[in-house]
Amino acid sequence: MSGVKLIDLKGTPRERGRQHGEALRTEIHQLYATLLDTISRKSALRLGERELFDFAGNHVPHSKQYAPDLHEELLGIAEGAGLSAGKILFLNCYEELGRLSLPEIAARLCGQPLPPGATPATACTAFAVLPEATRDGQVYIGQGYDMAPFYEPVVLRIEAGNEPKQLIFTFPGILAAAGMNAAGLALCENTLISHDQRFGVPNPVIVRKALQQTTMSDCVGAIIGCQRACGQNYLIGSTFATADIETSAGKHGFQYVQDGVYAHANHYETPELKRIECSGCIPDSYMRSGRMLDLLKAGTGKLDMAGLQRILCDHANFPASICRHEETPNGGSKTVSALVFQPADGVMAITRGNPCETAFQEVRI
């Protein structure tokens, strides 16, 4: 298997978007067609393309107000890819759309009660390691990024005016899913599913906005200071510290990591947020976060880039393991990429596919 594509983007927001769309035109068309088919026909949804476009379009006013430059970039992606803006907006609501398979969310947001569907096929396991737990005294964060198998990872290296240079992990046509910047900030995320999903700023826009910042506090502010559309966990790493923010659409819980190592998966740990968590969501989350924490604690004082990459290959509780292998002909999810960020040196280590099957490649800002 060849490596992850690296695309360099420069210029104005519209120019960067066009470059993205042109470079990944074929992949964007493929992802759109597959995602639309998956959501409209293969899940429990009874929604057609028009209804799904309307759903995605209801997020636009919030996104445009929060980050007008990134809205322009989305329009540029559409122009470069030769697709309508509505189709690119649809792709950038992939997290929000995926949760429509849950009846209580779909009924409230779309006015269509649905039979129970599959849990959204995203289930990531993230970690943070502080200097006192590592061999080299560096901060690391990372994750296994678990998605439906048709999501093809790409990396965008972005130069944008007065913003810090960014390395963005994402998928074709989508603004961001994780990443790091030249100011020494890195960001991972995990799906969290709450009852208060609403129309708001889609997750890819929040991730990119957070990675435009130059300080950890401003990165936190970009996440908690907007009308989020849905719940998500955001794990932030810097050159000196890490922090975790559990969010629902309207609430958040903050933790400044202080115990050397930290792990998070796909369930809420903040007591207030547990009360609005959708029941039965991704039950193997408890096993993956616990297993990750065990492995990190066992390696405390000796953890480094190579050791963290090995941890991301772990198969305990297979196939719903840290290195996930649950893809089936009818759906499911797998680890489509594994990521380790070292913010101080501006290094991203990344795989294309399960890390047990493909080597990590190193990308630098």
GUSE-834924 format. One record per residue (C-alpha): residue number from 0; x, z, y. Coordinates in steps of 0.02 Angstrom, whole numbers, plus 50000, padded with zeros to 5 digits. Last residue first. Example, Ala and Ser with C-alpha at 12.3 -4.5 7.8 and 13.67 -1.06 7.14 Angstrom:
# GUSE-834924
<1, <50684, 50357, 49947>>
<0, <50615, 50390, 49775>>
***
This chain:
# GUSE-834924
<364, <50288, 50452, 51059>>
<363, <50357, 50453, 50883>>
<362, <50282, 50389, 50720>>
<361, <50341, 50446, 50548>>
<360, <50272, 50372, 50387>>
<359, <50211, 50484, 50246>>
<358, <50222, 50409, 50073>>
<357, <50070, 50355, 49972>>
<356, <49982, 50419, 49816>>
<355, <49980, 50609, 49834>>
<354, <49955, 50585, 50022>>
<353, <49785, 50503, 49991>>
<352, <49764, 50350, 50101>>
<351, <49870, 50278, 50241>>
<350, <49984, 50424, 50274>>
<349, <50042, 50503, 50435>>
<348, <50186, 50603, 50509>>
<347, <50169, 50622, 50698>>
<346, <50321, 50673, 50801>>
<345, <50327, 50715, 50987>>
<344, <50476, 50831, 50965>>
<343, <50391, 50989, 51031>>
<342, <50219, 50937, 50966>>
<341, <50261, 50925, 50780>>
<340, <50104, 50846, 50707>>
<339, <50064, 50827, 50522>>
<338, <49927, 50706, 50467>>
<337, <49849, 50653, 50302>>
<336, <49742, 50496, 50294>>
<335, <49590, 50425, 50203>>
<334, <49569, 50587, 50107>>
<333, <49416, 50544, 50006>>
<332, <49229, 50543, 50032>>
<331, <49069, 50508, 49935>>
<330, <48980, 50341, 49930>>
<329, <48885, 50245, 49797>>
<328, <49034, 50167, 49706>>
<327, <49117, 50340, 49709>>
<326, <49244, 50425, 49822>>
<325, <49273, 50609, 49783>>
<324, <49464, 50613, 49783>>
<323, <49513, 50743, 49914>>
<322, <49690, 50805, 49945>>
<321, <49635, 50978, 50002>>
<320, <49524, 50977, 49848>>
<319, <49347, 50919, 49809>>
<318, <49413, 50820, 49659>>
<317, <49494, 50937, 49612>>
<316, <49474, 51124, 49646>>
<315, <49664, 51138, 49669>>
<314, <49734, 50964, 49702>>
<313, <49867, 50997, 49837>>
<312, <49943, 50843, 49921>>
<311, <49923, 50918, 50096>>
<310, <50035, 51061, 50039>>
<309, <50174, 50936, 50003>>
<308, <50166, 50869, 50182>>
<307, <50179, 51047, 50246>>
<306, <50338, 51071, 50144>>
<305, <50417, 50913, 50210>>
<304, <50382, 50954, 50393>>
<303, <50440, 51134, 50377>>
<302, <50379, 51299, 50305>>
<301, <50512, 51422, 50244>>
<300, <50468, 51580, 50341>>
<299, <50293, 51586, 50269>>
<298, <50280, 51477, 50113>>
<297, <50161, 51587, 50014>>
<296, <50058, 51618, 50171>>
<295, <50035, 51432, 50198>>
<294, <49983, 51403, 50018>>
<293, <49857, 51545, 50022>>
<292, <49786, 51484, 50189>>
<291, <49761, 51309, 50120>>
<290, <49674, 51378, 49966>>
<289, <49556, 51481, 50071>>
<288, <49514, 51335, 50185>>
<287, <49486, 51220, 50036>>
<286, <49381, 51343, 49936>>
<285, <49264, 51388, 50078>>
<284, <49243, 51204, 50125>>
<283, <49185, 51166, 49947>>
<282, <49008, 51205, 50006>>
<281, <48996, 51052, 50122>>
<280, <48837, 51100, 50215>>
<279, <48713, 51205, 50115>>
<278, <48622, 51274, 50266>>
<277, <48644, 51199, 50439>>
<276, <48741, 51322, 50546>>
<275, <48643, 51406, 50687>>
<274, <48671, 51587, 50633>>
<273, <48851, 51553, 50584>>
<272, <48883, 51511, 50767>>
<271, <48858, 51690, 50826>>
<270, <48968, 51758, 50686>>
<269, <49116, 51638, 50723>>
<268, <49177, 51580, 50552>>
<267, <49084, 51416, 50545>>
<266, <49108, 51303, 50394>>
<265, <49202, 51139, 50375>>
<264, <49387, 51178, 50353>>
<263, <49505, 51293, 50447>>
<262, <49678, 51365, 50411>>
<261, <49798, 51477, 50508>>
<260, <49978, 51534, 50493>>
<259, <50088, 51651, 50595>>
<258, <49955, 51782, 50633>>
<257, <49920, 51753, 50818>>
<256, <49803, 51603, 50835>>
<255, <49707, 51611, 50999>>
<254, <49526, 51601, 50940>>
<253, <49380, 51530, 51037>>
<252, <49196, 51518, 50989>>
<251, <49080, 51387, 51061>>
<250, <48898, 51356, 51102>>
<249, <48786, 51211, 51155>>
<248, <48822, 51067, 51037>>
<247, <48907, 51181, 50912>>
<246, <49089, 51221, 50935>>
<245, <49230, 51312, 50846>>
<244, <49386, 51313, 50953>>
<243, <49554, 51353, 50875>>
<242, <49715, 51392, 50967>>
<241, <49899, 51360, 50937>>
<240, <50055, 51418, 51028>>
<239, <50226, 51376, 51102>>
<238, <50256, 51187, 51097>>
<237, <50069, 51156, 51089>>
<236, <49939, 51145, 50951>>
<235, <49751, 51132, 50968>>
<234, <49626, 51145, 50825>>
<233, <49453, 51080, 50871>>
<232, <49304, 51117, 50758>>
<231, <49150, 51011, 50784>>
<230, <48966, 51035, 50823>>
<229, <48860, 50901, 50903>>
<228, <48823, 50805, 51063>>
<227, <48938, 50904, 51176>>
<226, <48882, 50934, 51355>>
<225, <49052, 50965, 51431>>
<224, <49163, 51111, 51480>>
<223, <49211, 51179, 51308>>
<222, <49317, 51032, 51253>>
<221, <49395, 50976, 51418>>
<220, <49426, 51158, 51462>>
<219, <49526, 51188, 51304>>
<218, <49640, 51041, 51347>>
<217, <49653, 51110, 51525>>
<216, <49711, 51277, 51454>>
<215, <49838, 51194, 51340>>
<214, <49916, 51101, 51485>>
<213, <49947, 50915, 51519>>
<212, <49775, 50841, 51484>>
<211, <49735, 50664, 51427>>
<210, <49728, 50729, 51248>>
<209, <49569, 50828, 51285>>
<208, <49485, 50673, 51358>>
<207, <49531, 50574, 51202>>
<206, <49458, 50706, 51085>>
<205, <49301, 50726, 51191>>
<204, <49268, 50538, 51193>>
<203, <49288, 50529, 51004>>
<202, <49162, 50673, 50983>>
<201, <49014, 50595, 51071>>
<200, <48960, 50670, 51239>>
<199, <48778, 50721, 51237>>
<198, <48613, 50689, 51151>>
<197, <48574, 50841, 51045>>
<196, <48634, 50936, 50892>>
<195, <48573, 51117, 50898>>
<194, <48551, 51148, 50710>>
<193, <48738, 51152, 50677>>
<192, <48859, 51051, 50571>>
<191, <49047, 51075, 50584>>
<190, <49163, 50928, 50549>>
<189, <49348, 50962, 50572>>
<188, <49468, 50916, 50710>>
<187, <49654, 50903, 50749>>
<186, <49738, 50905, 50920>>
<185, <49918, 50900, 50980>>
<184, <49993, 50948, 51149>>
<183, <50176, 50934, 51199>>
<182, <50153, 50845, 51366>>
<181, <50200, 50682, 51279>>
<180, <50033, 50678, 51188>>
<179, <49957, 50711, 51019>>
<178, <49819, 50644, 50908>>
<177, <49651, 50662, 50822>>
<176, <49493, 50555, 50801>>
<175, <49506, 50441, 50951>>
<174, <49427, 50296, 51046>>
<173, <49344, 50207, 50900>>
<172, <49348, 50017, 50882>>
<171, <49455, 50022, 50724>>
<170, <49486, 50201, 50663>>
<169, <49583, 50342, 50746>>
<168, <49747, 50434, 50762>>
<167, <49804, 50431, 50943>>
<166, <49984, 50444, 51003>>
<165, <49975, 50477, 51190>>
<164, <50086, 50455, 51344>>
<163, <50043, 50586, 51474>>
<162, <49917, 50526, 51602>>
<161, <49974, 50463, 51772>>
<160, <49946, 50280, 51730>>
<159, <49894, 50253, 51550>>
<158, <50023, 50223, 51414>>
<157, <49940, 50232, 51243>>
<156, <50011, 50223, 51068>>
<155, <49860, 50191, 50955>>
<154, <49872, 50234, 50770>>
<153, <49757, 50158, 50637>>
<152, <49660, 50230, 50490>>
<151, <49540, 50122, 50387>>
<150, <49369, 50202, 50360>>
<149, <49294, 50117, 50206>>
<148, <49333, 50265, 50092>>
<147, <49203, 50380, 50173>>
<146, <49299, 50514, 50264>>
<145, <49423, 50655, 50237>>
<144, <49565, 50679, 50362>>
<143, <49689, 50798, 50282>>
<142, <49755, 50905, 50422>>
<141, <49895, 50950, 50538>>
<140, <49973, 51075, 50657>>
<139, <50155, 51122, 50676>>
<138, <50245, 51239, 50797>>
<137, <50435, 51245, 50779>>
<136, <50554, 51385, 50732>>
<135, <50651, 51277, 50608>>
<134, <50607, 51361, 50442>>
<133, <50430, 51399, 50498>>
<132, <50320, 51555, 50496>>
<131, <50388, 51635, 50657>>
<130, <50366, 51469, 50749>>
<129, <50176, 51461, 50721>>
<128, <50090, 51357, 50586>>
<127, <49919, 51278, 50608>>
<126, <49809, 51204, 50473>>
<125, <49665, 51083, 50448>>
<124, <49553, 51036, 50300>>
<123, <49432, 50891, 50325>>
<122, <49260, 50855, 50253>>
<121, <49169, 50701, 50314>>
<120, <49040, 50620, 50202>>
<119, <48886, 50691, 50289>>
<118, <48788, 50795, 50162>>
<117, <48678, 50679, 50062>>
<116, <48497, 50661, 50107>>
<115, <48344, 50772, 50100>>
<114, <48186, 50672, 50132>>
<113, <48162, 50620, 50313>>
<112, <48049, 50673, 50455>>
<111, <48058, 50538, 50589>>
<110, <48053, 50589, 50772>>
<109, <48229, 50528, 50801>>
<108, <48317, 50682, 50871>>
<107, <48209, 50819, 50795>>
<106, <48170, 50737, 50628>>
<105, <48348, 50676, 50605>>
<104, <48425, 50848, 50634>>
<103, <48308, 50944, 50517>>
<102, <48317, 50808, 50385>>
<101, <48507, 50799, 50368>>
<100, <48556, 50617, 50341>>
<99, <48555, 50604, 50530>>
<98, <48721, 50696, 50525>>
<97, <48817, 50535, 50500>>
<96, <48750, 50464, 50664>>
<95, <48830, 50604, 50766>>
<94, <48999, 50584, 50684>>
<93, <48994, 50393, 50692>>
<92, <48942, 50395, 50876>>
<91, <49094, 50292, 50928>>
<90, <49043, 50154, 50808>>
<89, <48870, 50142, 50889>>
<88, <48949, 50132, 51062>>
<87, <49051, 49984, 50998>>
<86, <48892, 49900, 50933>>
<85, <48799, 49931, 51095>>
<84, <48941, 49855, 51197>>
<83, <48909, 49692, 51107>>
<82, <49047, 49621, 50998>>
<81, <49186, 49497, 51034>>
<80, <49322, 49620, 50987>>
<79, <49410, 49610, 51155>>
<78, <49249, 49621, 51254>>
<77, <49183, 49767, 51151>>
<76, <49348, 49859, 51164>>
<75, <49343, 49833, 51353>>
<74, <49172, 49912, 51363>>
<73, <49239, 50063, 51268>>
<72, <49386, 50072, 51390>>
<71, <49264, 50075, 51536>>
<70, <49174, 50222, 51455>>
<69, <49345, 50304, 51438>>
<68, <49374, 50288, 51626>>
<67, <49200, 50357, 51664>>
<66, <49239, 50517, 51566>>
<65, <49107, 50654, 51581>>
<64, <48977, 50553, 51678>>
<63, <48994, 50401, 51566>>
<62, <48985, 50507, 51408>>
<61, <48828, 50598, 51463>>
<60, <48740, 50438, 51519>>
<59, <48794, 50349, 51358>>
<58, <48730, 50471, 51226>>
<57, <48553, 50399, 51223>>
<56, <48631, 50231, 51181>>
<55, <48685, 50292, 51010>>
<54, <48505, 50336, 50961>>
<53, <48438, 50175, 51037>>
<52, <48567, 50076, 50938>>
<51, <48512, 50168, 50780>>
<50, <48330, 50125, 50814>>
<49, <48373, 49941, 50841>>
<48, <48482, 49932, 50686>>
<47, <48348, 50003, 50573>>
<46, <48306, 50184, 50533>>
<45, <48232, 50247, 50371>>
<44, <48379, 50361, 50335>>
<43, <48412, 50436, 50163>>
<42, <48580, 50348, 50152>>
<41, <48618, 50177, 50079>>
<40, <48512, 50071, 50194>>
<39, <48529, 50114, 50380>>
<38, <48682, 50226, 50376>>
<37, <48787, 50135, 50248>>
<36, <48738, 49961, 50306>>
<35, <48777, 50003, 50487>>
<34, <48943, 50081, 50436>>
<33, <48992, 49929, 50333>>
<32, <48948, 49801, 50466>>
<31, <49032, 49899, 50606>>
<30, <49188, 49934, 50503>>
<29, <49209, 49750, 50459>>
<28, <49186, 49689, 50638>>
<27, <49311, 49819, 50699>>
<26, <49437, 49771, 50564>>
<25, <49429, 49587, 50612>>
<24, <49449, 49621, 50798>>
<23, <49589, 49749, 50781>>
<22, <49718, 49677, 50902>>
<21, <49586, 49597, 51014>>
<20, <49478, 49753, 51027>>
<19, <49623, 49870, 51062>>
<18, <49698, 49752, 51192>>
<17, <49527, 49734, 51273>>
<16, <49507, 49923, 51281>>
<15, <49678, 49946, 51359>>
<14, <49635, 49815, 51490>>
<13, <49468, 49899, 51533>>
<12, <49553, 50069, 51548>>
<11, <49689, 49995, 51659>>
<10, <49860, 49953, 51587>>
<9, <49943, 49986, 51420>>
<8, <49899, 49994, 51234>>
<7, <50024, 49987, 51089>>
<6, <49948, 49965, 50915>>
<5, <50023, 50046, 50759>>
<4, <49945, 49994, 50592>>
<3, <49959, 50122, 50453>>
<2, <50080, 50076, 50314>>
<1, <50070, 49953, 50171>>
<0, <50000, 50000, 50000>>
***
